[in-house]
Amino acid sequence: MSRVEILHKMQLVIQDQMGNKDIVLTEDTKLYDLGVDSIELMEFIINLEDEFALEISDDTIDHMDKVADLLDYLSEQLNNR
C-alpha cells in the first residue's frame, strides 16, 4: 500500500471520528493539531489499528509528533507483511 493510500485512509478515519469532512491531513500535520484531546487521539489510534488490522504500542505513539511519523510506522508495518 502506498503512502498516499495510507494517508487517505488515515484522513477518512479522522474525518469520520470527528464528524468533519473538511479535515485535511498532510505529512506535516501535528497529531495534536487535529483538534483532538488525548482521549480522542487514542480513539484515533484504535480506529487506525482496526482499519489496518495491526497494533500500535503506546510506546510507539509516545514518540510520534506528526502525521508523517505515524505514516512512516504504518507504511513500514503494512509493507512488511
N, CA and C atoms as a LAMMPS dump frame, in Angstrom:
ITEM: TIMESTEP
0
ITEM: NUMBER OF ATOMS
243
ITEM: BOX BOUNDS ff ff ff
-5.0000000000000000e+02 5.0000000000000000e+02
-5.0000000000000000e+02 5.0000000000000000e+02
-5.0000000000000000e+02 5.0000000000000000e+02
ITEM: ATOMS id mol type element x y z
1 1 1 N 0.859 -1.166 0
2 1 2 C 0 0 0
3 1 3 C 0.911 1.237 0
4 2 1 N 0.596 2.197 -0.828
5 2 2 C 1.431 3.395 -0.949
6 2 3 C 1.167 4.365 0.213
7 3 1 N 2.11 5.279 0.419
8 3 2 C 1.959 6.306 1.455
9 3 3 C 0.715 7.156 1.192
10 4 1 N 0.452 7.446 -0.065
11 4 2 C -0.716 8.261 -0.421
12 4 3 C -2.001 7.536 -0.028
13 5 1 N -2.055 6.236 -0.29
14 5 2 C -3.244 5.45 0.068
15 5 3 C -3.425 5.39 1.582
16 6 1 N -2.315 5.194 2.294
17 6 2 C -2.385 5.142 3.753
18 6 3 C -2.842 6.485 4.307
19 7 1 N -2.266 7.565 3.809
20 7 2 C -2.643 8.905 4.268
21 7 3 C -4.119 9.176 3.995
22 8 1 N -4.602 8.753 2.839
23 8 2 C -6.02 8.939 2.501
24 8 3 C -6.907 8.18 3.499
25 9 1 N -6.555 6.934 3.808
26 9 2 C -7.343 6.161 4.768
27 9 3 C -7.292 6.793 6.154
28 10 1 N -6.104 7.295 6.539
29 10 2 C -5.987 7.983 7.827
30 10 3 C -6.919 9.185 7.868
31 11 1 N -6.953 9.935 6.784
32 11 2 C -7.809 11.115 6.714
33 11 3 C -9.275 10.723 6.835
34 12 1 N -9.681 9.669 6.162
35 12 2 C -11.073 9.218 6.25
36 12 3 C -11.433 8.8 7.67
37 13 1 N -10.492 8.135 8.352
38 13 2 C -10.737 7.691 9.727
39 13 3 C -10.944 8.896 10.645
40 14 1 N -10.066 9.894 10.565
41 14 2 C -10.199 11.054 11.453
42 14 3 C -11.419 11.894 11.082
43 15 1 N -11.735 11.994 9.799
44 15 2 C -12.937 12.727 9.391
45 15 3 C -14.179 12.064 9.958
46 16 1 N -14.239 10.737 9.869
47 16 2 C -15.384 10.001 10.384
48 16 3 C -15.484 10.143 11.901
49 17 1 N -14.356 9.987 12.567
50 17 2 C -14.337 10.076 14.026
51 17 3 C -14.775 11.45 14.511
52 18 1 N -14.299 12.487 13.857
53 18 2 C -14.597 13.851 14.291
54 18 3 C -15.888 14.392 13.677
55 19 1 N -16.474 13.659 12.738
56 19 2 C -17.696 14.123 12.091
57 19 3 C -17.466 15.391 11.295
58 20 1 N -16.257 15.488 10.712
59 20 2 C -15.885 16.698 9.977
60 20 3 C -15.167 16.301 8.688
61 21 1 N -15.875 16.388 7.585
62 21 2 C -15.315 16.001 6.289
63 21 3 C -14.337 17.03 5.73
64 22 1 N -14.182 18.169 6.416
65 22 2 C -13.271 19.215 5.954
66 22 3 C -11.842 19.043 6.475
67 23 1 N -11.621 18.085 7.377
68 23 2 C -10.274 17.865 7.906
69 23 3 C -9.383 17.336 6.794
70 24 1 N -8.241 17.984 6.621
71 24 2 C -7.265 17.568 5.602
72 24 3 C -5.956 17.275 6.314
73 25 1 N -5.439 16.078 6.106
74 25 2 C -4.162 15.693 6.692
75 25 3 C -3.045 15.872 5.684
76 26 1 N -1.922 16.353 6.178
77 26 2 C -0.686 16.35 5.403
78 26 3 C 0.361 15.686 6.286
79 27 1 N 1.493 15.361 5.707
80 27 2 C 2.547 14.733 6.496
81 27 3 C 3.056 15.668 7.58
82 28 1 N 2.914 16.97 7.393
83 28 2 C 3.391 17.945 8.368
84 28 3 C 2.393 18.253 9.476
85 29 1 N 1.169 17.728 9.37
86 29 2 C 0.158 17.973 10.392
87 29 3 C 0.613 17.361 11.709
88 30 1 N 0.605 18.175 12.764
89 30 2 C 0.933 17.654 14.09
90 30 3 C -0.302 16.935 14.63
91 31 1 N -0.08 15.807 15.296
92 31 2 C -1.199 14.997 15.771
93 31 3 C -2.141 15.784 16.677
94 32 1 N -1.594 16.641 17.538
95 32 2 C -2.466 17.401 18.437
96 32 3 C -3.081 18.624 17.76
97 33 1 N -2.683 18.912 16.526
98 33 2 C -3.319 19.993 15.768
99 33 3 C -4.593 19.512 15.073
100 34 1 N -4.942 18.259 15.284
101 34 2 C -6.155 17.708 14.675
102 34 3 C -7.409 18.141 15.428
103 35 1 N -7.238 18.883 16.509
104 35 2 C -8.382 19.328 17.291
105 35 3 C -8.92 18.237 18.194
106 36 1 N -8.026 17.331 18.6
107 36 2 C -8.429 16.23 19.47
108 36 3 C -7.697 16.334 20.797
109 37 1 N -8.355 15.835 21.848
110 37 2 C -7.671 15.745 23.133
111 37 3 C -6.994 14.377 23.203
112 38 1 N -6.363 14.076 24.313
113 38 2 C -5.595 12.831 24.41
114 38 3 C -6.479 11.588 24.283
115 39 1 N -7.69 11.646 24.79
116 39 2 C -8.597 10.502 24.675
117 39 3 C -9.021 10.307 23.22
118 40 1 N -9.352 11.392 22.549
119 40 2 C -9.746 11.301 21.141
120 40 3 C -8.575 10.844 20.269
121 41 1 N -7.361 11.25 20.635
122 41 2 C -6.19 10.79 19.894
123 41 3 C -6.031 9.28 20.046
124 42 1 N -6.245 8.777 21.238
125 42 2 C -6.148 7.328 21.442
126 42 3 C -7.265 6.602 20.68
127 43 1 N -8.447 7.185 20.62
128 43 2 C -9.536 6.603 19.824
129 43 3 C -9.144 6.568 18.346
130 44 1 N -8.486 7.625 17.88
131 44 2 C -7.996 7.682 16.505
132 44 3 C -7.015 6.536 16.252
133 45 1 N -6.101 6.327 17.186
134 45 2 C -5.116 5.252 17.053
135 45 3 C -5.812 3.898 17.033
136 46 1 N -6.782 3.704 17.919
137 46 2 C -7.534 2.435 17.949
138 46 3 C -8.271 2.236 16.63
139 47 1 N -8.878 3.301 16.111
140 47 2 C -9.572 3.2 14.824
141 47 3 C -8.603 2.863 13.691
142 48 1 N -7.382 3.421 13.753
143 48 2 C -6.369 3.074 12.745
144 48 3 C -5.95 1.62 12.882
145 49 1 N -5.805 1.156 14.12
146 49 2 C -5.462 -0.255 14.337
147 49 3 C -6.521 -1.152 13.714
148 50 1 N -7.778 -0.802 13.906
149 50 2 C -8.877 -1.577 13.317
150 50 3 C -8.85 -1.499 11.793
151 51 1 N -8.663 -0.299 11.261
152 51 2 C -8.665 -0.091 9.81
153 51 3 C -7.558 -0.874 9.122
154 52 1 N -6.365 -0.894 9.733
155 52 2 C -5.213 -1.524 9.106
156 52 3 C -4.889 -2.905 9.676
157 53 1 N -5.7 -3.363 10.635
158 53 2 C -5.524 -4.685 11.244
159 53 3 C -4.104 -4.887 11.772
160 54 1 N -3.681 -3.929 12.614
161 54 2 C -2.38 -4.054 13.261
162 54 3 C -2.423 -3.364 14.603
163 55 1 N -1.375 -3.575 15.411
164 55 2 C -1.295 -2.962 16.725
165 55 3 C -0.235 -1.88 16.741
166 56 1 N -0.541 -0.785 17.433
167 56 2 C 0.409 0.305 17.604
168 56 3 C 0.585 0.485 19.109
169 57 1 N 1.776 0.216 19.602
170 57 2 C 2.004 0.276 21.045
171 57 3 C 1.974 1.722 21.551
172 58 1 N 1.65 1.859 22.825
173 58 2 C 1.641 3.185 23.452
174 58 3 C 3.031 3.811 23.38
175 59 1 N 4.068 2.993 23.552
176 59 2 C 5.444 3.491 23.484
177 59 3 C 5.748 4.063 22.106
178 60 1 N 5.241 3.405 21.08
179 60 2 C 5.434 3.897 19.713
180 60 3 C 4.748 5.245 19.533
181 61 1 N 3.529 5.35 20.004
182 61 2 C 2.76 6.591 19.879
183 61 3 C 3.436 7.732 20.642
184 62 1 N 4.019 7.424 21.78
185 62 2 C 4.673 8.452 22.59
186 62 3 C 5.808 9.147 21.847
187 63 1 N 6.357 8.501 20.826
188 63 2 C 7.477 9.068 20.071
189 63 3 C 7.038 9.706 18.753
190 64 1 N 5.742 9.871 18.591
191 64 2 C 5.219 10.451 17.359
192 64 3 C 4.684 11.844 17.61
193 65 1 N 5.037 12.745 16.702
194 65 2 C 4.592 14.126 16.828
195 65 3 C 3.722 14.536 15.644
196 66 1 N 4.104 14.078 14.47
197 66 2 C 3.416 14.473 13.237
198 66 3 C 2.762 13.279 12.555
199 67 1 N 1.851 13.593 11.66
200 67 2 C 1.212 12.57 10.844
201 67 3 C 2.276 11.766 10.094
202 68 1 N 3.365 12.43 9.663
203 68 2 C 4.437 11.739 8.939
204 68 3 C 5.042 10.615 9.774
205 69 1 N 5.171 10.826 11.086
206 69 2 C 5.717 9.791 11.964
207 69 3 C 4.809 8.567 11.977
208 70 1 N 3.529 8.808 12.104
209 70 2 C 2.552 7.731 12.105
210 70 3 C 2.493 7.06 10.733
211 71 1 N 2.579 7.846 9.706
212 71 2 C 2.577 7.333 8.333
213 71 3 C 3.796 6.45 8.078
214 72 1 N 4.96 6.873 8.551
215 72 2 C 6.17 6.059 8.418
216 72 3 C 5.974 4.702 9.071
217 73 1 N 5.439 4.715 10.286
218 73 2 C 5.228 3.478 11.028
219 73 3 C 4.24 2.565 10.31
220 74 1 N 3.098 3.122 9.927
221 74 2 C 2.075 2.309 9.255
222 74 3 C 2.596 1.752 7.937
223 75 1 N 3.285 2.57 7.186
224 75 2 C 3.834 2.139 5.906
225 75 3 C 4.799 0.974 6.095
226 76 1 N 5.681 1.108 7.075
227 76 2 C 6.647 0.035 7.346
228 76 3 C 5.939 -1.247 7.758
229 77 1 N 4.977 -1.136 8.671
230 77 2 C 4.266 -2.315 9.148
231 77 3 C 3.463 -2.995 8.044
232 78 1 N 2.773 -2.206 7.25
233 78 2 C 1.928 -2.774 6.198
234 78 3 C 2.749 -3.375 5.072
235 79 1 N 3.882 -2.779 4.766
236 79 2 C 4.688 -3.284 3.664
237 79 3 C 5.609 -4.417 4.061
238 80 1 N 5.683 -4.716 5.366
239 80 2 C 6.485 -5.84 5.841
240 80 3 C 5.639 -7.082 6.107
241 81 1 N 4.412 -7.065 5.708
242 81 2 C 3.533 -8.234 5.921
243 81 3 C 3.813 -9.284 4.901
